Amino acid sequence: MLTLILVGLVSGLITAISPCVLPVLPAILTSSIQDGAHNRRRPAVVVAGLTTSFAVFTLLGGVLLSSLGLPDDLLRWIGIVVLAIVGLGLMIPAIGHLLERPFQNTRLPQLKRDGNGFVMGLALGLVFVPCAGPILASITVLAATNGVSWGLVALTLSFSVGIAIPLLVFGFAGQAMFSKISAVRERLQLIRTISGGVLLATALVIATNVAEPLQRIVPGWLAGIQTSIEDNDSVRGELDTLAGREAIDTSVTGDAIGFDACEERGDVLQNCGPARDLVGIESWLNTEGDQPLDLAELRGKVVLIDFWTYSCINCQRTFPYLTGWDEKYRDDGLVIIGVHSPEFAFEKVRSNVADAADRYGIQYPIAIDNDFKTWREWDQRFWPAHYLIDQDGVVRQVHYGEGAYDDTERLIQELLDTTPQELVNADAGNHTSGRTPETYLGYLRGGPNANGDYPRNEAHDFGTTFSPGPGGVGFFGTWTVTDEYSEAGAGAGIDMPFYAADVHLVLAGEGTVTVTFQDDPDYRKVVEVSGTPDLYDLYIGDPIEDTLHLEFSEGVQAYAFTFG
């Protein structure tokens, strides 16, 4: 148990320095200075409220709501409304005084004009949605399925303390910095008004989910540290003990091996045992008439079971790959089923799941697993996780967490027995905000859009170099533009304005591409192209805004630009 408590503490620390905290961080910073320098304890009071409500309602919220017959997303909306009310009270003194009156003669925490820090923290805890890992997954699922035990309470408290430490540092640092500014000390009412605006904006941001793209931008090194700490044999064993689950046998009958053993070699097809059933599913989305699917009836198809939950930032970064595979391989016989097992009570609401599916462009079937029956049937412990099943109903690949997208897609192609194709190069959310979008160079999905009309499937001289406008692709020299790619002829080149930190181009054939920038004469790179279509790096560095100038040797085929 000591190991698990230490891991919970470290996991909370990592969570609190990740972009998952972005929606609540401005509220913590501004609420810390609402009293100027007069209340040194205010950051601690706010963070104490946040961690208290987060811990209590993570453990007991679902049980409490279901026992009272209340809507599953009630607590989240209570938190949003309280933040908005406190924000209005700070912004408009008359409203603040009006809000104070019902509490003046009670012993309840005062919802007063300058904002009770603990009440504000309680509201923030109700809307705080941290990144999911094995630790948080275990807390949520065990609380919902096994009930609350002393071990689970200890794990939750250690995770909450881990979250609190960086937030306290942020809060006290903000208070110390702003207290030294005379304008802050002398204009306390203005500061309260600004703080109220921040709280109101926080409520709006959380209610509308507009911060999700920023929350998905988690540095690779941070995700790697979290995985290495939370996902190892020792921690898995502790979590299994806490759940009352016996150690999983990795030597199942015959030639099959267990899921955990399978996950260690996810780059090759293996025999991970027969697929388990989809049991206890409350309802379905994206099926014909919302009718249930049966894995036995899907024999002959390749099936990918993906366990997810819609507010899980880690899950959100996998959606572009899953939707890309669904679009690309559905007609070849791939069926993706997203099993939605909720992390928080508000994720049990079917309409919320449907809205999220629409927001992320998810069109494959979704099974609503609110009681975690399918989760337990598959011995699940992770968000996200997927299981690749062959046409005979045998699990052939297991992967926990994010990543390994190329491995999974190659195995999908192998099971479908399709000709190897260019792999999906999706945007998982860890890219430059406002970057140039993916741009295709075949006429079916793009082509040179700055050159006017041009003949298809035959060599054409586009003339001399010129710079197209933003978002434009300009060809010069001789090119043959086909449906999927453009093939370089004599003097072929491309000019293209862009903004990004990474620039890649899918190329094929034999030859070279010389890369220069219009505004940076010192940058020059020669890319050696050889073989079938592959992704080549043209530039990797800090985000820049410039114009690509590319010169191609004859015979090189250019398919599509991607930017990061």
Phi and psi in degrees as a GROMACS rama.xvg file:
@    title "Ramachandran Plot"
@    xaxis  label "Phi"
@    yaxis  label "Psi"
@TYPE xy
-59.5971  -40.6224  LEU-2
-59.4169  -44.2198  THR-3
-66.644  -37.8404  LEU-4
-64.6066  -42.765  ILE-5
-64.3099  -41.2545  LEU-6
-65.8779  -39.966  VAL-7
-60.6646  -41.0812  GLY-8
-62.4913  -49.1011  LEU-9
-65.4174  -39.453  VAL-10
-61.9616  -40.9701  SER-11
-63.6767  -40.4265  GLY-12
-58.6695  -46.5187  LEU-13
-64.6154  -41.6355  ILE-14
-59.2713  -40.3193  THR-15
-75.9122  -11.6915  ALA-16
-107.264  9.12614  ILE-17
-95.846  166.244  SER-18
-64.3815  -6.44656  PRO-19
-59.251  -27.0679  CYS-20
-87.6433  -1.49265  VAL-21
-54.6963  -42.4061  LEU-22
-61.928  -32.1772  PRO-23
-97.8964  -15.2565  VAL-24
-61.3255  -45.4117  LEU-25
-59.2896  -36.4642  PRO-26
-66.3785  -39.1815  ALA-27
-65.1939  -43.7908  ILE-28
-64.3151  -47.4172  LEU-29
-73.8904  -34.0812  THR-30
-67.7531  -22.0723  SER-31
-71.0119  -17.5256  SER-32
-117.582  13.4712  ILE-33
-65.223  -25.8328  GLN-34
-100.621  14.6454  ASP-35
64.5329  -134.117  GLY-36
-97.7377  6.43213  ALA-37
-75.9368  -28.0582  HIS-38
-118.975  88.2102  ASN-39
-66.2089  -24.2512  ARG-40
-85.7442  -6.3547  ARG-41
-55.653  -44.4192  ARG-42
-57.5099  -40.2006  PRO-43
-65.4178  -38.0824  ALA-44
-66.333  -43.2881  VAL-45
-63.1264  -47.9251  VAL-46
-66.5487  -35.8175  VAL-47
-61.7292  -42.0687  ALA-48
-62.2896  -43.2874  GLY-49
-61.675  -51.5992  LEU-50
-68.1841  -33.2017  THR-51
-63.6796  -51.7035  THR-52
-67.7972  -36.7157  SER-53
-61.9229  -47.8101  PHE-54
-64.8041  -47.351  ALA-55
-64.7115  -46.9093  VAL-56
-81.7123  -19.637  PHE-57
-67.4318  -39.2354  THR-58
-78.8939  -42.4577  LEU-59
-116.693  -9.89823  LEU-60
-58.2447  -48.3192  GLY-61
-62.7369  -42.968  GLY-62
-64.8088  -43.551  VAL-63
-61.5889  -46.7646  LEU-64
-65.6094  -43.6072  LEU-65
-67.936  -37.0146  SER-66
-68.1308  -29.1926  SER-67
-93.4086  -2.59  LEU-68
68.2733  32.1929  GLY-69
-98.2057  156.797  LEU-70
-59.4059  143.692  PRO-71
-67.8894  -23.8045  ASP-72
-99.9557  14.6207  ASP-73
-61.7873  -45.247  LEU-74
-61.9298  -41.6578  LEU-75
-60.9684  -44.7111  ARG-76
-70.9633  -30.4156  TRP-77
-61.246  -45.6974  ILE-78
-59.6907  -43.2577  GLY-79
-64.0023  -45.0473  ILE-80
-65.2613  -42.2932  VAL-81
-61.5719  -43.4821  VAL-82
-59.6105  -43.951  LEU-83
-64.7096  -41.1664  ALA-84
-65.0596  -46.6753  ILE-85
-62.176  -39.4477  VAL-86
-61.4417  -45.2132  GLY-87
-63.4426  -39.0307  LEU-88
-64.2485  -33.7442  GLY-89
-75.5666  -36.274  LEU-90
-73.3707  -38.9437  MET-91
-122.607  101.885  ILE-92
-52.2813  -38.9893  PRO-93
-59.9041  -41.242  ALA-94
-67.864  -38.7499  ILE-95
-59.9971  -45.6625  GLY-96
-63.8882  -37.507  HIS-97
-63.6758  -38.5335  LEU-98
-71.311  -27.408  LEU-99
-68.9092  -34.6629  GLU-100
-54.6651  -45.6313  ARG-101
-62.384  -19.5408  PRO-102
-102.353  -5.37052  PHE-103
-63.9551  -34.7453  GLN-104
-105.923  23.0944  ASN-105
-119.759  169.288  THR-106
-98.3103  9.504  ARG-107
-70.9727  156.665  LEU-108
-56.3531  133.291  PRO-109
-74.1829  123.962  GLN-110
-90.3482  69.0887  LEU-111
-96.0753  174.281  LYS-112
-60.8806  -36.9017  ARG-113
-86.0717  4.81274  ASP-114
80.5321  112.727  GLY-115
-70.4251  121.39  ASN-116
-62.0192  -39.4648  GLY-117
-68.9593  -41.6047  PHE-118
-60.7435  -42.5329  VAL-119
-62.6719  -41.5279  MET-120
-63.2944  -40.3815  GLY-121
-58.1126  -42.9396  LEU-122
-65.2243  -40.929  ALA-123
-63.4412  -37.6004  LEU-124
-64.4683  -30.1926  GLY-125
-72.1949  -24.7512  LEU-126
-107.9  0.224328  VAL-127
-75.2885  121.591  PHE-128
-122.745  93.1187  VAL-129
-77.3848  165.617  PRO-130
-63.4453  142.732  CYS-131
-91.3923  135.151  ALA-132
-137.594  -176.119  GLY-133
-56.4914  -33.425  PRO-134
-67.0178  -53.1421  ILE-135
-66.0531  -35.9378  LEU-136
-59.863  -42.9837  ALA-137
-65.9005  -42.2166  SER-138
-58.9474  -48.9748  ILE-139
-64.7161  -49.9932  THR-140
-70.9566  -41.6538  VAL-141
-65.0294  -38.875  LEU-142
-62.8604  -35.1738  ALA-143
-81.3597  -26.3299  ALA-144
-114.673  -36.2998  THR-145
-104.359  -6.89505  ASN-146
83.5304  174.981  GLY-147
-91.6727  125.231  VAL-148
-118.133  166.452  SER-149
-62.3823  -36.606  TRP-150
-63.3291  -40.4028  GLY-151
-69.0308  -37.9257  LEU-152
-62.2337  -43.6453  VAL-153
-62.6774  -41.5959  ALA-154
-65.1341  -42.997  LEU-155
-63.8482  -43.3022  THR-156
-64.4295  -40.9556  LEU-157
-66.0297  -39.0663  SER-158
-63.9933  -42.0688  PHE-159
-67.0244  -39.9082  SER-160
-63.0387  -40.6752  VAL-161
-59.905  -40.5318  GLY-162
-64.5999  -40.1783  ILE-163
-65.7275  -35.8327  ALA-164
-60.2217  -54.339  ILE-165
-63.7747  -35.767  PRO-166
-64.5596  -36.4438  LEU-167
-64.3527  -41.0671  LEU-168
-60.8955  -45.2581  VAL-169
-60.2742  -46.4119  PHE-170
-64.4868  -48.6761  GLY-171
-68.6053  -35.872  PHE-172
-64.6617  -41.9937  ALA-173
-63.878  -41.4182  GLY-174
-63.7315  -44.5984  GLN-175
-63.6152  -40.3489  ALA-176
-68.3476  -46.4955  MET-177
-73.4154  -26.6518  PHE-178
-68.8148  -19.2097  SER-179
-83.986  -8.96477  LYS-180
-93.0013  119.778  ILE-181
-60.495  -34.6316  SER-182
-62.1076  -32.2439  ALA-183
-71.4139  -42.9915  VAL-184
-66.6831  -34.7563  ARG-185
-89.7868  -15.9997  GLU-186
-124.589  58.6036  ARG-187
-62.3344  -39.6748  LEU-188
-64.6141  -37.9618  GLN-189
-63.3181  -41.1027  LEU-190
-62.6404  -41.3376  ILE-191
-64.2119  -37.9699  ARG-192
-63.871  -44.3943  THR-193
-63.1758  -42.5141  ILE-194
-60.7024  -40.5288  SER-195
-61.5479  -40.8225  GLY-196
-62.5082  -39.0627  GLY-197
-64.8138  -42.9485  VAL-198
-63.2658  -41.5006  LEU-199
-63.938  -42.5023  LEU-200
-64.5976  -38.2338  ALA-201
-60.7304  -44.9552  THR-202
-60.3488  -42.4711  ALA-203
-66.6588  -42.9943  LEU-204
-61.6086  -44.1345  VAL-205
-70.4516  -38.3309  ILE-206
-65.6772  -33.1727  ALA-207
-100.61  -2.45456  THR-208
61.8489  23.2217  ASN-209
-73.0947  -15.0182  VAL-210
-85.9484  -4.36299  ALA-211
-56.7913  -42.9429  GLU-212
-58.3583  -38.0132  PRO-213
-69.961  -38.1818  LEU-214
-64.6191  -26.2946  GLN-215
-76.348  -13.1511  ARG-216
-83.5829  77.3815  ILE-217
-101.006  123.411  VAL-218
-56.3966  142.778  PRO-219
-58.4223  -37.1264  GLY-220
-66.3695  -34.8041  TRP-221
-70.1221  -43.7624  LEU-222
-62.4037  -37.856  ALA-223
-64.4351  -41.196  GLY-224
-63.2038  -44.6029  ILE-225
-61.0917  -43.0216  GLN-226
-64.2117  -44.6922  THR-227
-64.9776  -32.0474  SER-228
-79.1044  -44.5982  ILE-229
-87.4137  -28.9565  GLU-230
-110.381  75.6227  ASP-231
-140.368  168.086  ASN-232
-60.4583  -39.0619  ASP-233
-64.0893  -47.2429  SER-234
-67.5277  -40.3364  VAL-235
-58.4549  -42.9231  ARG-236
-62.4009  -41.2297  GLY-237
-63.5435  -42.6479  GLU-238
-65.7771  -38.0695  LEU-239
-62.9872  -40.9031  ASP-240
-64.3596  -42.7797  THR-241
-61.4035  -34.917  LEU-242
-83.6675  -3.74561  ALA-243
72.8211  21.4679  GLY-244
-97.9095  131.882  ARG-245
-70.3162  158.042  GLU-246
-56.4778  136.322  ALA-247
-75.0469  129.43  ILE-248
-75.9705  119.586  ASP-249
-88.1334  -0.481088  THR-250
-116.979  74.537  SER-251
-71.0945  176.13  VAL-252
-56.5162  146.7  THR-253
65.1786  -137.813  GLY-254
-87.9895  -2.47568  ASP-255
-76.2586  147.947  ALA-256
-119.392  164.755  ILE-257
-73.3052  168.352  GLY-258
-61.4353  -42.3561  PHE-259
-64.7314  -41.2628  ASP-260
-65.4794  -37.9443  ALA-261
-62.8381  -38.2612  CYS-262
-65.1403  -23.5284  GLU-263
-71.2761  -20.3259  GLU-264
-128.764  69.6595  ARG-265
-82.9774  3.14862  GLY-266
-93.6366  -2.96204  ASP-267
-133.884  155.863  VAL-268
-71.4176  134.053  LEU-269
-133.305  171.217  GLN-270
-99.7505  98.6052  ASN-271
-97.3268  10.9739  CYS-272
97.0624  168.861  GLY-273
-68.1416  146.84  PRO-274
-63.8127  143.635  ALA-275
-91.1305  171.323  ARG-276
-82.7539  161.749  ASP-277
-96.0373  100.015  LEU-278
-113.545  151.17  VAL-279
65.2201  24.4281  GLY-280
-73.4111  126.078  ILE-281
-73.5906  -42.3331  GLU-282
-162.667  172.949  SER-283
-126.984  152.15  TRP-284
-125.769  152.354  LEU-285
65.2884  23.6052  ASN-286
-112.465  166.598  THR-287
-64.4903  115.219  GLU-288
65.703  19.4836  GLY-289
54.832  31.9741  ASP-290
-81.1388  150.191  GLN-291
-69.9895  153.655  PRO-292
-104.292  149.308  LEU-293
-122.401  125.243  ASP-294
-59.7682  -32.8895  LEU-295
-62.859  -34.4303  ALA-296
-78.8932  -8.36065  GLU-297
-97.525  8.60462  LEU-298
-56.9669  139.496  ARG-299
98.0018  -13.8086  GLY-300
-106.666  155.079  LYS-301
-89.7483  128.655  VAL-302
-120.047  134.848  VAL-303
-115.364  113.382  LEU-304
-91.5861  120.723  ILE-305
-118.618  117.561  ASP-306
-88.6729  127.778  PHE-307
-153.181  172.277  TRP-308
-151.225  140.524  THR-309
-73.0696  -24.5862  TYR-310
-90.3392  -2.6771  SER-311
-70.1409  113.688  CYS-312
-60.9047  -37.6814  ILE-313
-62.0314  -39.2435  ASN-314
-66.4423  -40.7743  CYS-315
-59.548  -32.0629  GLN-316
-74.5455  -11.4622  ARG-317
-91.3973  -17.4727  THR-318
-57.4812  -42.4567  PHE-319
-59.4835  -31.9548  PRO-320
-74.67  -44.8612  TYR-321
-62.5714  -45.5271  LEU-322
-67.5327  -34.0564  THR-323
-64.5929  -42.5124  GLY-324
-66.6791  -39.1632  TRP-325
-60.9541  -45.9945  ASP-326
-66.0859  -37.0081  GLU-327
-80.6882  -36.0017  LYS-328
-117.227  0.213149  TYR-329
-57.8594  -45.0245  ARG-330
-69.4615  -17.3172  ASP-331
-88.5129  -6.70044  ASP-332
116.442  13.2656  GLY-333
-91.346  133.948  LEU-334
-121.866  119.37  VAL-335
-100.347  131.985  ILE-336
-122.167  117.403  ILE-337
-90.8654  113.97  GLY-338
-90.9504  109.669  VAL-339
-92.0526  102.106  HIS-340
-107.464  113.662  SER-341
-72.741  139.454  PRO-342
-82.9646  -37.083  GLU-343
-126.222  162.028  PHE-344
-60.0204  -38.948  ALA-345
-67.2968  -15.8807  PHE-346
-81.2363  -2.97175  GLU-347
-80.9233  -13.5948  LYS-348
-75.7677  119.387  VAL-349
-57.7441  -40.9635  ARG-350
-65.6691  -32.76  SER-351
-64.6318  -41.4395  ASN-352
-64.6331  -42.3194  VAL-353
-63.0901  -41.3287  ALA-354
-62.998  -42.1154  ASP-355
-64.7404  -41.2156  ALA-356
-60.5764  -40.7475  ALA-357
-66.5474  -39.322  ASP-358
-64.4537  -36.4086  ARG-359
-98.8885  6.14733  TYR-360
69.9553  29.6847  GLY-361
-84.9491  116.12  ILE-362
-114.046  -5.73238  GLN-363
-80.2447  162.864  TYR-364
-61.0179  143.474  PRO-365
-125.079  127.054  ILE-366
-102.303  123.826  ALA-367
-86.8899  106.254  ILE-368
-106.925  58.5586  ASP-369
-64.4112  -26.2021  ASN-370
-96.8186  6.23348  ASP-371
61.0686  25.3208  PHE-372
-73.0871  -41.6709  LYS-373
-70.1997  -36.8826  THR-374
-53.3542  -49.1564  TRP-375
-71.5962  -33.8481  ARG-376
-59.1059  -34.2845  GLU-377
-97.2538  11.513  TRP-378
52.3325  45.2061  ASP-379
-76.2127  145.648  GLN-380
-143.007  3.41694  ARG-381
-135.72  143.972  PHE-382
-117.214  125.712  TRP-383
-83.8818  169.702  PRO-384
-156.587  146.377  ALA-385
-138.093  156.463  HIS-386
-132.349  120.572  TYR-387
-96.7331  123.307  LEU-388
-116.084  134.309  ILE-389
-83.8751  -177.559  ASP-390
-66.7731  -16.8895  GLN-391
-98.3442  6.95083  ASP-392
83.3024  20.9419  GLY-393
-104.162  133.325  VAL-394
-72.3543  125.776  VAL-395
-114.187  -15.3458  ARG-396
-150.395  142.659  GLN-397
-128.598  135.527  VAL-398
-141.557  130.01  HIS-399
-103.584  135.001  TYR-400
85.6692  -164.841  GLY-401
-84.1183  176.082  GLU-402
87.7531  -174.991  GLY-403
58.3882  29.4571  ALA-404
-65.4071  -41.6891  TYR-405
-64.0501  -41.849  ASP-406
-59.4648  -47.2884  ASP-407
-62.9471  -44.0435  THR-408
-66.0468  -38.4884  GLU-409
-62.9707  -38.4366  ARG-410
-69.4764  -35.4528  LEU-411
-60.4697  -45.7633  ILE-412
-61.9402  -39.3806  GLN-413
-65.1275  -43.8037  GLU-414
-67.3867  -36.6482  LEU-415
-78.611  -11.4203  LEU-416
57.1874  42.1843  ASP-417
-95.2171  160.485  THR-418
-64.109  131.151  THR-419
-52.1442  130.134  PRO-420
-121.299  168.854  GLN-421
-60.2721  133.27  GLU-422
-77.182  153.404  LEU-423
-63.0147  126.64  VAL-424
-113.06  83.4497  ASN-425
-92.8558  165.037  ALA-426
-93.5532  106.571  ASP-427
-88.0787  7.99902  ALA-428
96.0386  -0.477644  GLY-429
-104.178  54.5286  ASN-430
-135.996  172.541  HIS-431
-66.0913  127.869  THR-432
-67.2544  133.174  SER-433
78.3926  14.2948  GLY-434
-67.9537  161.591  ARG-435
-62.1623  135.938  THR-436
-75.213  165.399  PRO-437
-56.7534  137.431  GLU-438
-133.003  123.716  THR-439
-93.6654  151.277  TYR-440
-115.348  5.4248  LEU-441
-94.7809  153.11  GLY-442
-70.3658  -18.3145  TYR-443
-66.8633  -33.9273  LEU-444
-128.246  23.1011  ARG-445
163.538  -101.425  GLY-446
84.1463  -179.025  GLY-447
-70.2457  99.7097  PRO-448
-88.5908  -1.97374  ASN-449
-102.685  -0.512435  ALA-450
-100.995  3.39494  ASN-451
76.3054  -156.579  GLY-452
-77.5813  155.243  ASP-453
-158.941  156.298  TYR-454
-72.8508  150.725  PRO-455
-99.1865  146.146  ARG-456
60.4955  25.1372  ASN-457
-149.776  153.033  GLU-458
-63.1437  137.548  ALA-459
-144.649  135.577  HIS-460
-88.6731  114.419  ASP-461
-86.0214  -1.63005  PHE-462
89.8806  -155.668  GLY-463
-89.1512  167.948  THR-464
-64.2894  145.907  THR-465
-155.869  162.21  PHE-466
-103.002  115.143  SER-467
-74.0712  169.979  PRO-468
-77.0059  177.545  GLY-469
-54.1043  133.933  PRO-470
80.9778  0.875661  GLY-471
-97.4177  153.273  GLY-472
-120.523  119.216  VAL-473
-112.144  125.592  GLY-474
-93.377  146.918  PHE-475
-136.822  158.856  PHE-476
78.6123  -162.335  GLY-477
-97.1876  129.75  THR-478
-137.859  148.992  TRP-479
-112.221  109.48  THR-480
-93.0218  117.981  VAL-481
-108.131  -175.926  THR-482
-65.2603  -36.895  ASP-483
-107.161  -24.0666  GLU-484
-149.792  170.388  TYR-485
-120.667  133.146  SER-486
-105.576  130.869  GLU-487
-75.4117  138.664  ALA-488
-114.667  -150.841  GLY-489
-64.8622  129.386  ALA-490
64.5602  25.4996  GLY-491
-73.7032  141.675  ALA-492
-160.52  171.649  GLY-493
-136.81  135.744  ILE-494
-112.833  133.462  ASP-495
-153.798  117.915  MET-496
-68.6571  145.634  PRO-497
-154.517  162.435  PHE-498
-138.287  119.173  TYR-499
-175.285  168.86  ALA-500
-98.6189  -23.2276  ALA-501
-129.618  138.639  ASP-502
-128.19  125.507  VAL-503
-129.114  155.03  HIS-504
-142.274  128.178  LEU-505
-78.7048  121.482  VAL-506
-131.056  158.279  LEU-507
-148.778  171.587  ALA-508
96.1175  -160.706  GLY-509
-128.641  128.887  GLU-510
151.622  -154.833  GLY-511
-135.097  157.295  THR-512
-128.198  122.718  VAL-513
-98.2558  124.8  THR-514
-108.729  124.957  VAL-515
-136.073  165.093  THR-516
-115.498  143.713  PHE-517
-63.3558  -41.088  GLN-518
-99.7524  2.25723  ASP-519
-132.715  87.6016  ASP-520
-64.7018  -15.7642  PRO-521
-82.7786  -16.3142  ASP-522
-86.8781  124.495  TYR-523
-151.653  131.419  ARG-524
-142.19  135.383  LYS-525
-108.935  119.127  VAL-526
-98.8949  124.023  VAL-527
-87.8919  121.043  GLU-528
-107.278  132.073  VAL-529
-154.502  125.435  SER-530
98.9874  -156.838  GLY-531
-73.4098  168.392  THR-532
-54.1  131.595  PRO-533
-151.401  161.78  ASP-534
-89.5751  125.141  LEU-535
-115.258  141.752  TYR-536
-85.8001  124.519  ASP-537
-97.7459  -32.1818  LEU-538
-159.463  136.308  TYR-539
-140.016  123.919  ILE-540
176.423  -147.743  GLY-541
-75.8257  154.6  ASP-542
-59.304  131.247  PRO-543
-138.13  157.33  ILE-544
-116.774  118.509  GLU-545
-159.268  -172.397  ASP-546
-120.889  122.127  THR-547
-67.5237  137.977  LEU-548
-126.242  108.709  HIS-549
-113.327  134.439  LEU-550
-118.977  127.064  GLU-551
-110.153  143.07  PHE-552
-81.2825  156.816  SER-553
-61.8714  140.237  GLU-554
95.4372  -13.3353  GLY-555
-73.8742  136.491  VAL-556
-106.947  130.029  GLN-557
-112.766  125.449  ALA-558
-101.88  -56.706  TYR-559
-161.762  142.37  ALA-560
-88.0816  142.237  PHE-561
-130.558  149.287  THR-562
-129.259  146.529  PHE-563
